[in-house]
């Protein structure tokens, strides 16, 4: 009997040790918080949380699912070798010990990558820089463009076709519960969140309305319709790259119902997992290709493809989906520090906090304790005016402090003292976490490390000269990695402090190398703000043709170079949310506006819609996604399906290079994306037709009308040659009264060479 009891005890001890060895620092921090809550019998102890399980190679998801569900967990989403799971803290260690579970972790919270400055631009410059006058043959028709974002105006005429029909086919809020919405079906079962899949639902502003402008702007960059009455500085209609594509829009924000059910951070993990899987399943159900544009990123991770978020994006790509992801916006900031810190030595980092808040993510590859002291530095006095007591990783620090709620419901003398101390220097919300756990390295082996996280949330210091400082002291020599996110310029150099660099400034999400990474260059530096009375055309100190200073770049710790290519991302004009308040609109630069009837349910009078401006790889990324949609449509003419690797190959064969790209190849990747050259390469016409120009004619606008090719701006008598996709000449003609007859030609795509002026593509 004693032997049996001893065996059971040994097995339980082994299970506990195994479980602890495969919990990430974030999950360990949650577990400690849960145990504290359980002792006090607080409501938090009964609440479920969300974790992501990474499965061992060869493990069958269905087998693992049945084992963990037998313990009381619920599988929400399965994507590749990852499972998003809802469970309570009392079974977390048992789930971690289930056969086939390799790691229990959490995803990082993404943030939009709009640069801090809100200036102005013109989408015509984007069009001119990436394939002037979108080729008539390709408009993105038959292709789905998907975005996860926030701040959508679903009623905007930029998302209607020429007959005022809505081009947004589906809207999904995986983290919100809206009365009157439908439910999405994901992985064969009803999923959390709210689905709006009928035009009358999407256009009902009493049912569905979003705040902010980021999502509207990004979606319009990718796929905004061209509206003749809405023009900008050049007199051309504003519009996106793929104006006839379909849109599905997702909002990853969570509401109070989801936050209370799972906790704010955990609810966000579930929302993004559901969003990724919904996009993938929606495209397959529609039997159409999807181009996913993500203008969000994070620096929470080792930047080597091992984080849960990077792995989720990898699995999404490996299901056959195209993913176009922003490189991030810290290319001009000293955000990164990588060094070996000796045992007992202190790594001192100074962070500039802005009105946007800041985050610092710090990783120490060690199993031994690391201590953190949080301080305040006064740049006027050039000294620290406050330094906290040491916070040790042994204490499993997990503090979130908020003004008038210093303990966030957790009883902690350490938290209260830190809160009280900082009241002289800081006002608002911040958080500190120091926790140990396990992750995976690039070889798939376990990597024990300590994660230190510090954040502020849109709250200023009480003096502009104050800076937060972090003092990390490991017990033993270890490799350390740190990123400062949302700060400008990040880790600041001062005597005794370690200066950061921008050489690994790309976001963590794309560091598996599967997705396509996009940077930003400057195609225009002029703008006009229509809300400023009497305003003249203004210019800003961006160098036309050069890289945008904020555009992130570098080589990640898995060896991938960023970005893959660049599109314009400064002073970009596109649709913005007309549902914003008047005070919100005062903070935006409005480049165009117009009043439109019959845009949403219950509209009784003409409604004012706006086109505004923003900078960032947030804008460059959907621009690239829209161009990729044109290529995907072109590939269908050849019977091909494009992969992410194909897109990178197209870049290498079609991107423009010039004195700016040659001077900074590490910032531009393959160069400046050229939509037209890419189309020719996809169709096999880049070298297949001798004498076919690789550019479109300047100043000539083509359209097909009543069996004629209209070439506005072309001189009569100009020679015209038409080729089919096999490269054969099917017609020689001359321009007569501005047109060329197409009578007798079969339906299909043709290349048109106009004398020596250039070529274009048409579709009959």
C-alpha positions in Angstrom: 0.0 0.0 0.0 2.8 2.4 0.9 4.5 1.6 -2.4 1.3 2.5 -4.3 1.0 5.8 -2.4 4.6 6.6 -3.0 4.2 6.0 -6.7 1.1 8.2 -6.9 3.0 10.9 -4.9 6.0 10.7 -7.3 3.7 10.9 -10.3 1.9 13.9 -9.0 5.2 15.6 -8.2 6.5 14.8 -11.7 3.3 16.2 -13.2 3.6 19.4 -11.2 7.3 19.9 -12.1 6.5 19.2 -15.8 3.6 21.7 -15.7 5.7 24.4 -14.1 8.5 23.9 -16.7 6.3 24.7 -19.7 4.5 27.9 -18.4 5.5 31.2 -19.9 6.3 34.1 -17.5 3.0 35.8 -18.3 1.1 32.5 -17.5 3.1 32.1 -14.3 2.2 35.6 -13.3 -1.4 34.9 -13.9 -1.1 31.6 -11.9 0.4 33.5 -8.9 -2.4 36.1 -9.1 -5.0 33.3 -9.3 -3.6 31.5 -6.2 -3.7 34.8 -4.2 -7.3 35.4 -5.4 -8.3 31.8 -4.5 -7.0 32.3 -0.9 -9.3 35.3 -0.5 -12.1 33.7 -2.4 -12.4 36.7 -4.6 -14.5 36.8 -7.8 -11.3 36.6 -9.8 -10.6 33.1 -8.7 -13.9 31.8 -10.2 -13.3 33.6 -13.5 -12.0 31.8 -16.6 -8.9 33.0 -18.4 -7.6 32.4 -21.9 -4.2 30.8 -22.7 -2.6 29.6 -25.9 -1.3 26.0 -26.0 1.6 25.2 -28.3 1.5 21.5 -29.2 4.5 19.2 -29.5 5.5 18.1 -33.0 3.4 15.2 -34.2 0.7 15.8 -31.5 -2.8 15.5 -32.9 -5.0 18.5 -32.0 -8.1 16.4 -31.6 -6.4 14.1 -29.1 -5.1 17.0 -27.1 -8.5 18.7 -27.2 -10.3 15.6 -25.8 -7.7 15.3 -23.0 -7.9 18.9 -21.8 -11.7 19.1 -22.2 -12.0 16.1 -19.9 -10.3 18.2 -17.3 -12.8 21.0 -17.7 -11.1 23.3 -20.2 -12.7 24.5 -23.4 -11.0 24.7 -26.8 -12.0 27.9 -28.5 -9.8 28.0 -31.6 -7.3 25.6 -33.3 -4.9 27.1 -35.8 -2.0 24.9 -36.8 -0.1 23.7 -33.8 -1.8 26.3 -31.5 -4.9 26.1 -29.4 -6.7 29.0 -27.7 -8.2 27.6 -24.6 -10.6 28.9 -21.8 -10.0 27.4 -18.4 -9.9 28.3 -14.7 -6.7 28.6 -12.7 -7.3 25.5 -10.7 -6.8 23.2 -13.7 -4.1 25.2 -15.4 -1.2 23.0 -14.2 -3.0 19.9 -15.1 -3.7 21.1 -18.6 -0.1 22.0 -19.0 0.9 18.5 -18.1 -1.4 16.8 -20.7 0.4 14.7 -23.2 1.1 16.7 -26.4 1.2 20.1 -24.8 4.6 21.7 -25.3 4.1 25.2 -23.9 1.3 27.3 -22.3 1.7 31.0 -23.2 -0.1 34.2 -24.0 -0.1 36.5 -27.0 1.2 40.1 -26.9 -1.2 43.0 -27.2 -0.9 44.7 -30.6 -1.0 48.5 -31.2 -1.7 50.5 -34.3 1.4 51.7 -36.2 0.3 55.2 -37.1 3.2 57.5 -36.6 2.7 60.1 -33.8 2.6 63.1 -36.2 -0.8 63.7 -37.9 0.0 65.7 -41.0 -1.4 65.5 -44.5 -0.9 63.8 -47.8 -2.5 62.9 -51.1 -3.3 59.4 -52.2 -2.6 60.5 -55.8 1.1 60.4 -54.9 0.6 56.9 -53.6 -0.9 55.9 -57.0 1.8 57.8 -58.9 4.5 56.1 -56.8 3.1 52.6 -57.1 1.7 52.3 -60.6 0.1 55.5 -61.9 -3.6 55.3 -63.0 -4.4 51.8 -61.7 -4.3 49.4 -64.7 -7.7 49.1 -66.2 -7.4 45.3 -66.4 -7.1 44.8 -62.7 -9.1 46.4 -59.8 -9.0 43.6 -57.2 -12.3 42.1 -58.4 -12.8 38.6 -57.0 -10.3 39.2 -54.2 -11.0 39.6 -50.5 -9.1 42.1 -48.5 -9.3 41.6 -44.7 -8.3 43.9 -41.9 -8.2 43.7 -38.1 -8.3 47.2 -36.8 -10.5 49.7 -35.0 -12.2 53.0 -35.9 -14.3 52.0 -38.9 -17.0 54.0 -40.7 -18.9 51.2 -42.4 -21.2 53.7 -44.1 -18.5 55.6 -45.9 -19.0 56.0 -49.7 -15.4 54.9 -50.1 -16.8 51.4 -49.4 -19.7 51.5 -51.9 -19.6 50.6 -55.6 -20.8 52.8 -58.5 -24.4 51.7 -57.8 -24.1 52.5 -54.1 -23.9 48.9 -53.1 -21.9 48.0 -50.0 -18.5 46.3 -50.8 -18.1 45.3 -47.1 -19.4 41.8 -47.0 -18.8 40.9 -43.4 -18.0 42.7 -40.1 -16.9 40.6 -37.1 -16.3 41.8 -33.5 -14.9 38.7 -31.8 -14.5 40.4 -28.5 -17.8 42.2 -28.2 -21.4 41.3 -27.6 -23.9 43.5 -29.5 -27.6 42.9 -29.1 -29.2 42.2 -32.5 -26.1 40.8 -34.1 -25.5 37.2 -35.4 -23.0 34.6 -34.2 -20.0 33.4 -36.2 -19.3 29.8 -36.7 -15.6 28.9 -36.2 -14.1 25.5 -36.1 -17.6 24.1 -36.6 -19.2 25.7 -33.5 -20.8 29.0 -32.5 -18.1 31.4 -31.5 -18.0 34.4 -29.1 -18.4 37.9 -30.5 -20.8 39.6 -32.8 -21.2 39.1 -36.6 -22.8 41.5 -39.0 -23.1 39.7 -42.3 -26.0 41.6 -44.1 -25.8 45.1 -45.6 -28.8 46.3 -43.7 -27.0 45.3 -40.4 -23.7 46.8 -41.4 -25.3 50.1 -42.4 -27.5 50.4 -39.3 -25.7 53.0 -37.2 -28.0 52.2 -34.2 -26.7 48.7 -34.3 -23.1 49.1 -35.4 -20.9 52.1 -35.0 -17.2 52.5 -34.3 -15.1 55.3 -32.9 -11.7 56.5 -34.1 -10.4 56.8 -37.6 -7.5 54.3 -38.1 -9.5 51.4 -39.5 -11.4 53.5 -42.0 -8.2 55.1 -43.2 -6.3 51.8 -43.6 -9.2 50.1 -45.4 -9.6 53.0 -47.8 -5.8 53.0 -48.6 -6.2 49.4 -49.6 -9.6 49.4 -51.3 -11.3 52.7 -51.3 -13.6 53.4 -54.2 -12.6 56.2 -56.6 -15.3 58.9 -56.4 -15.1 61.4 -59.2 -16.5 64.3 -57.2 -13.9 63.9 -54.4 -10.5 65.1 -55.6 -7.3 66.3 -54.0 -4.4 68.5 -54.9 -3.8 67.0 -58.3 -7.4 67.0 -59.3 -7.6 63.2 -59.5 -10.2 61.2 -57.6 -9.1 59.9 -54.3 -9.2 56.2 -53.9 -7.5 53.0 -52.9 -5.4 50.4 -54.8 -8.0 47.7 -55.3 -11.3 49.6 -55.7 -13.4 46.6 -56.7 -12.2 44.1 -54.1 -14.4 42.8 -51.4 -13.8 43.8 -47.7 -14.2 41.9 -44.5 -13.5 44.1 -41.4 -12.7 42.9 -37.9 -12.3 44.8 -34.7 -10.1 43.1 -32.1 -11.1 45.3 -29.2 -13.0 43.7 -26.3 -16.0 45.0 -24.3 -16.8 44.9 -20.6 -18.7 41.7 -21.0 -15.7 39.8 -22.4 -13.3 41.6 -20.0 -15.3 40.6 -17.0 -15.6 37.0 -18.2 -11.9 36.4 -18.9 -10.0 39.4 -17.8 -8.9 42.2 -20.2 -5.6 40.8 -21.5 -7.0 37.2 -21.8 -10.1 38.4 -23.6 -7.8 40.2 -26.1 -6.0 36.9 -26.8 -9.3 35.1 -27.5 -10.5 38.0 -29.8 -7.4 37.9 -32.0 -7.3 34.1 -32.2 -11.0 34.1 -33.3 -10.2 36.9 -35.8 -7.4 35.0 -37.5 -9.4 31.8 -37.8 -12.5 33.6 -39.0 -10.6 35.3 -41.9 -9.1 32.0 -43.0 -12.4 30.1 -42.8 -14.4 32.9 -44.5 -12.1 33.0 -47.5 -12.3 29.2 -47.9 -16.1 29.2 -47.6 -16.3 31.9 -50.3 -13.7 30.1 -52.5 -11.9 33.4 -53.0 -8.3 34.4 -52.3 -7.8 36.7 -49.3 -5.1 39.3 -48.7 -4.9 40.1 -45.0 -3.5 43.6 -44.1 -2.3 44.1 -40.5 -1.3 47.6 -39.5 -0.6 46.6 -36.0 2.4 45.1 -34.3 4.2 44.8 -30.9 7.7 44.6 -29.5 6.7 42.1 -26.7 8.9 39.2 -27.7 12.4 38.0 -28.5 12.0 39.1 -32.1 13.1 35.7 -33.4 9.7 34.1 -34.3 9.2 32.3 -31.1 6.4 34.4 -29.5 2.8 33.1 -29.4 1.7 36.0 -31.6 4.4 35.4 -34.2 3.5 31.7 -34.2 -0.2 32.5 -34.7 0.6 34.6 -37.8 2.9 31.8 -39.1 0.1 29.3 -38.7 -2.3 31.7 -40.5 0.1 32.0 -43.4 0.7 28.3 -43.6 -3.0 27.7 -44.1 -2.5 29.3 -47.5 -3.4 32.9 -46.6 -1.5 36.0 -47.8 -0.5 38.3 -44.9 0.9 41.8 -45.4 2.2 43.2 -42.1 3.6 46.6 -41.1 7.3 46.6 -40.2 6.5 49.1 -37.4 7.2 52.7 -36.8 10.3 52.9 -34.7 13.0 53.0 -37.4 14.3 56.4 -36.2 14.1 55.6 -32.5 16.7 54.1 -30.2 14.4 51.4 -28.9 16.5 48.3 -28.6 19.3 47.1 -26.2 21.0 43.8 -26.5 23.9 42.9 -24.3 25.3 40.4 -21.8 24.8 41.7 -18.3 27.3 40.5 -15.7 26.1 39.0 -12.4 25.5 41.9 -10.0 25.9 44.5 -12.7 22.9 46.9 -13.3 21.5 47.5 -16.7 20.1 51.1 -16.6 17.6 52.2 -19.1 16.0 55.6 -19.4 12.6 55.9 -21.2 11.0 59.0 -22.6 7.3 58.9 -21.8 5.0 60.7 -24.2 1.3 61.6 -24.2 0.8 58.3 -26.0 2.2 56.3 -23.2 5.1 53.9 -23.5 5.9 50.2 -22.9 9.2 48.5 -22.1 9.7 44.8 -22.7 12.8 43.2 -21.1 14.0 39.6 -21.3 16.8 38.0 -19.3 17.8 34.5 -20.3 18.4 33.1 -16.8 16.8 31.0 -14.1 18.2 33.0 -11.3 16.6 36.0 -9.8 16.6 39.5 -11.4 15.7 42.6 -9.4 14.2 45.8 -10.7 14.2 49.3 -9.3 12.0 51.8 -10.9 13.2 55.4 -10.8 12.5 59.0 -12.0 15.2 61.1 -13.7 15.1 64.9 -14.0 16.9 66.0 -17.2 17.2 69.6 -15.8 19.0 68.4 -12.7 20.7 65.6 -14.6 20.1 63.2 -11.8 17.6 60.7 -10.5 15.2 62.2 -8.0 13.5 58.9 -7.0 14.5 55.3 -6.9 12.1 52.6 -5.6 12.9 49.7 -3.3 14.1 46.5 -5.2 11.4 44.4 -6.8 12.6 40.8 -7.2 11.5 38.2 -9.7 11.3 35.8 -6.7 8.4 37.9 -5.5 6.5 37.3 -8.7 5.7 40.9 -9.1 2.5 41.6 -11.1 1.4 45.1 -10.2 -1.1 47.3 -12.1 -1.7 50.7 -10.7 -4.4 53.2 -11.6 -5.1 56.7 -10.3 -7.7 56.5 -7.4 -7.4 52.7 -7.6 -3.8 52.1 -6.7 -4.0 48.4 -6.0 -6.4 47.3 -8.8 -8.2 45.0 -6.3 -5.0 43.3 -5.2 -3.7 43.7 -1.7 0.0 44.5 -1.9 2.1 46.6 0.4 4.7 46.8 -2.4 2.2 48.1 -4.8 0.8 50.7 -2.4 4.2 52.1 -1.5 5.2 52.4 -5.1 2.0 54.1 -6.0 2.3 56.5 -3.1 6.0 57.3 -3.9 5.2 58.1 -7.6 2.4 60.5 -6.9 4.9 63.4 -6.9 6.2 62.6 -10.4 3.5 60.8 -12.3 -0.3 60.9 -12.8 -2.3 58.1 -14.2 -2.0 54.4 -14.9 1.0 52.2 -15.2 2.0 48.6 -14.7 5.1 46.6 -13.6 5.6 42.9 -14.0 8.6 40.7 -13.3 8.0 37.0 -13.7 10.0 33.9 -14.7 8.9 31.1 -17.0 9.7 29.1 -20.1 9.5 29.7 -23.8 11.0 28.2 -26.9 14.1 29.2 -28.7 14.5 29.1 -32.5 15.5 25.4 -32.4 12.4 24.5 -30.5 14.3 23.8 -27.3 13.1 25.2 -23.9 14.4 28.7 -23.0 14.1 29.7 -19.4 13.9 33.4 -18.9 12.6 36.3 -16.8 10.3 38.9 -18.4 10.2 42.4 -17.1 7.4 44.6 -18.4 6.7 48.2 -17.6 4.0 50.4 -19.2 2.3 53.8 -18.9 -1.1 54.5 -20.5 -1.5 57.9 -22.2 -0.6 59.7 -19.0 2.0 62.4 -18.8 4.7 63.0 -16.2 4.0 66.0 -13.9 7.1 67.8 -15.4 8.2 67.5 -19.0 11.8 67.0 -17.8 11.0 63.8 -15.9 11.8 60.4 -17.4 11.2 56.9 -16.1 14.3 54.8 -15.6 14.6 51.0 -15.1 17.4 49.4 -13.1 17.7 45.7 -13.8 20.2 43.6 -11.8 20.6 39.9 -12.6 22.1 37.5 -10.0 24.2 35.8 -12.7 25.7 36.8 -16.0 23.0 36.5 -18.7 22.0 37.7 -22.1 19.4 40.4 -22.1 17.1 41.9 -24.7 15.0 45.0 -24.3 12.6 47.0 -26.5 10.9 50.3 -25.7 7.6 50.5 -27.6 5.5 53.6 -28.1 8.3 55.9 -26.9 10.3 58.5 -28.9 13.2 58.0 -29.0 13.1 55.0 -26.7 16.1 54.2 -24.6 17.9 57.5 -24.1 21.6 58.0 -23.7 22.7 59.8 -20.6 25.7 59.4 -18.4 25.6 55.9 -16.8 22.7 54.7 -18.9 22.7 52.3 -21.8 21.8 53.8 -25.2 19.5 51.9 -27.5 19.6 51.5 -31.3 17.1 51.1 -34.1 18.9 48.2 -35.8 16.3 45.7 -34.6 13.3 48.0 -34.7 10.9 45.8 -36.6 7.9 44.5 -34.7 7.9 41.0 -33.3 4.8 39.7 -35.2 6.4 38.9 -38.5 9.7 37.4 -37.3 8.9 33.9 -38.4 9.6 35.2 -41.9 6.3 33.8 -43.3 4.4 37.0 -43.7 5.3 39.9 -46.0 6.8 42.9 -44.2 6.2 46.5 -45.5 8.1 49.7 -44.8 7.2 53.3 -45.8 8.8 55.9 -48.0 7.9 59.5 -48.8 6.1 60.1 -52.1 4.7 63.5 -51.2 5.5 66.3 -48.7 2.6 68.7 -49.4 -0.9 69.0 -47.9 -3.9 71.2 -47.5 -6.2 71.3 -44.5 -9.7 72.2 -45.5 -10.8 72.9 -41.9 -8.2 75.6 -41.6 -9.8 78.8 -43.0 -7.7 80.4 -45.7 -5.1 77.7 -45.4 -2.6 77.4 -48.3 -0.8 74.4 -49.5 1.8 73.5 -46.9 5.0 71.5 -47.1 6.7 69.4 -44.4 10.3 68.4 -44.0 10.1 65.0 -45.5 12.5 64.4 -48.5 10.4 63.2 -51.4 11.7 59.8 -52.7 13.5 59.0 -49.4 12.7 56.5 -46.7 10.2 57.7 -44.1 12.3 58.2 -41.0 9.9 56.3 -38.7 9.9 53.1 -41.0 11.3 50.2 -39.0 14.1 47.9 -40.3 16.8 45.5 -39.4 17.7 41.8 -39.1 15.7 39.9 -36.5 17.2 37.3 -34.2 16.2 34.5 -36.5 18.1 36.1 -39.4 15.2 37.6 -41.4 15.7 41.0 -43.0 13.0 43.7 -42.7 11.2 45.2 -44.6 10.6 43.1 -47.7 9.7 46.3 -49.7 8.2 49.7 -49.2 5.2 51.8 -50.4 4.4 55.4 -49.6 3.5 56.0 -46.0 3.8 59.7 -45.3 1.1 62.4 -45.8 -1.4 59.9 -47.0 -4.9 61.0 -47.8 -7.8 58.5 -47.5 -11.3 58.2 -46.1 -11.8 58.7 -42.3 -14.6 58.1 -40.0 -17.5 60.6 -40.4 -19.0 59.4 -37.1 -16.3 61.1 -35.1 -17.3 64.0 -32.9 -16.6 67.6 -33.9 -13.8 67.8 -31.2 -12.2 64.7 -32.6 -12.3 66.1 -36.2 -10.5 69.2 -35.0 -7.5 67.1 -34.3 -7.5 65.7 -37.8 -6.2 67.3 -41.0 -9.1 67.1 -43.6 -7.9 66.9 -47.2 -11.3 66.5 -48.9 -15.0 66.3 -48.0 -18.4 65.8 -49.6 -22.1 65.3 -48.7 -23.8 62.2 -49.8 -27.4 60.8 -49.7 -28.6 57.3 -48.9 -25.5 56.0 -47.2 -26.9 54.4 -44.1 -30.1 53.1 -42.6 -32.5 56.0 -41.5 -30.4 58.7 -43.2 -32.8 61.6 -43.7 -30.5 64.3 -45.1 -27.2 64.5 -46.9 -24.3 63.4 -44.6 -20.8 64.9 -44.6 -18.0 62.4 -45.2 -14.3 63.2 -44.9 -11.0 62.2 -46.4 -8.2 62.9 -43.9 -4.5 62.2 -43.4 -2.1 60.0 -41.4 1.5 58.9 -41.5 2.9 55.5 -40.7 3.6 52.0 -41.9 -0.1 51.6 -41.0 -0.8 53.4 -44.2 2.0 51.8 -46.3 0.8 48.3 -45.4 -2.8 48.4 -46.7 -1.4 50.3 -49.8 0.8 47.2 -50.4 -2.1 44.9 -49.6 -4.3 46.5 -52.3 -1.5 46.2 -54.8 -1.0 42.6 -53.9 -4.8 42.1 -54.5 -4.2 43.3 -58.1 -1.5 40.7 -58.5 -3.7 38.0 -57.1 -6.4 38.8 -59.6 -3.8 38.8 -62.4 -2.4 35.4 -61.3 -5.9 34.0 -61.6 -5.8 34.8 -65.3 -2.8 32.5 -65.5 -4.4 29.8 -63.3 -2.0 30.5 -60.4 -2.5 31.0 -56.7 0.1 33.3 -55.1 1.8 32.6 -51.8 3.6 34.9 -49.5 6.9 33.6 -50.9 5.6 34.5 -54.4 4.9 38.1 -53.3 8.5 38.5 -52.1 9.7 37.0 -55.4 7.6 39.6 -57.3 9.2 42.3 -55.2 12.7 41.1 -56.2 11.8 41.2 -59.9 9.7 44.4 -60.1 10.4 46.9 -57.3 11.9 50.2 -58.4 15.3 51.2 -57.3 16.9 54.6 -57.4 19.5 56.7 -55.6 17.6 56.6 -52.4 17.1 52.8 -52.3 20.8 52.3 -53.3 21.9 54.6 -50.5 19.9 52.7 -47.9 19.1 49.2 -49.1 18.7 48.0 -45.5 15.8 50.4 -45.1 14.0 49.7 -48.4 14.3 45.9 -48.8 13.8 45.1 -52.5 12.8 48.7 -53.1 9.7 50.7 -53.9 6.8 48.5 -54.9 5.7 49.1 -58.5 2.2 47.8 -59.1 2.5 47.8 -62.9 5.8 46.1 -63.2 4.5 43.5 -60.7 1.5 42.8 -62.9 3.7 42.3 -66.0 5.9 39.9 -64.0 2.9 37.9 -62.7 1.5 37.6 -66.2 4.9 36.6 -67.6 5.0 39.8 -69.8 8.1 41.4 -68.2 10.5 39.6 -70.6 8.1 37.6 -72.8 7.4 40.5 -75.2 10.4 42.2 -76.7 9.8 46.0 -76.9 7.0 46.1 -74.3 7.6 49.0 -72.0 7.9 48.4 -68.3 6.1 51.6 -67.5 2.8 53.3 -68.3 2.6 56.3 -70.5 2.8 59.6 -68.6 -0.3 61.8 -69.0 -2.3 59.2 -70.9 -5.5 57.7 -69.4 -7.0 54.5 -70.9 -10.4 53.1 -70.7 -12.5 50.6 -72.7 -15.8 51.8 -73.9 -18.2 50.5 -76.6 -15.7 48.4 -78.4 -13.1 51.1 -78.4 -9.9 51.7 -76.5 -10.0 55.3 -75.5 -6.6 56.9 -75.0 -7.1 60.3 -73.6 -4.1 62.5 -74.1 -2.6 60.4 -77.0 -1.9 62.2 -80.3 -3.7 60.9 -83.4 -1.5 58.9 -85.6 0.4 57.4 -82.7 1.3 53.7 -83.3 -0.5 51.1 -81.2 0.4 47.4 -80.8 -1.8 44.9 -78.9 -0.4 41.6 -77.6 -2.2 38.7 -76.0 -0.8 37.0 -72.8 1.2 34.6 -75.0 3.1 37.5 -76.4 1.6 37.3 -79.9 0.7 40.5 -81.7 -3.1 40.5 -82.3 -3.5 44.0 -83.7 -1.5 46.9 -85.1 -3.3 50.2 -85.4 -2.9 54.0 -84.9 -4.8 56.3 -82.7 -7.6 57.9 -84.5 -9.7 60.7 -82.8 -8.3 59.5 -79.5 -9.3 55.9 -79.8 -8.4 52.5 -81.2 -11.0 49.9 -82.4 -11.1 46.6 -80.5 -13.7 45.0 -82.8 -13.2 41.3 -83.4 -10.9 40.7 -80.4 -11.9 37.8 -78.1 -12.5 38.4 -74.3 -9.3 38.4 -72.3 -6.4 40.5 -71.1 -4.2 42.4 -73.6 -1.0 44.4 -73.3 -1.1 47.7 -75.2 2.1 49.4 -76.4 1.5 53.1 -77.3 4.4 54.1 -79.6 7.5 54.5 -77.4 5.5 56.3 -74.6 4.8 53.2 -72.6 2.3 50.3 -72.2 -0.8 49.4 -70.2 -3.1 46.4 -69.6 -6.8 46.2 -70.6 -9.4 43.6 -70.0 -12.2 42.8 -72.6 
